[in-house]
Amino acid sequence: MSGQGSAGNVIAALCSVFIPGLGQLTQGRLGMAIVQFCLAAILWFFLLGWLIHLWSVIDAATWKPKFESV
């Protein structure tokens, strides 16, 4: 995946629309995917899960890898 705005990030953002953290999982970021999924699950009980859900989508769409593989 290239970077922000790439097709991979768009797909990851669309995945996160359905399940928070799924986009991060498709990008290979298991730790962040677990954090966002668990936080969203916990906060939905207090009707604040939409905040984490939105954060998950934005994070997946704007993520840039630290280095580019050739």
C-alpha positions, 0 to 999 in steps of 0.5 A, spaced: 500 500 500 502 506 498 499 512 503 494 516 504 489 516 499 491 510 496 486 504 493 488 500 499 487 505 504 480 506 501 478 499 502 481 499 509 476 505 511 470 502 507 472 495 512 472 500 518 465 503 516 462 496 517 467 493 523 471 498 527 478 495 527 477 491 520 481 496 516 487 496 521 487 489 520 487 489 513 493 494 513 496 489 517 496 493 524 493 487 529 495 491 535 491 497 533 485 493 530 484 490 537 484 496 541 479 500 536 475 493 536 475 493 544 474 500 545 468 501 540 465 494 543 466 497 550 463 504 549 457 502 545 454 500 552 455 508 553 452 510 546 459 513 545 462 507 541 460 511 534 466 516 536 471 510 536 468 507 530 469 514 526 476 514 529 477 507 526 475 509 519 479 516 519 485 512 522 485 507 516 484 512 511 489 517 513 495 511 515 501 512 512 507 506 513 513 508 516 517 505 510 515 503 503 517 496 501 520 496 494 
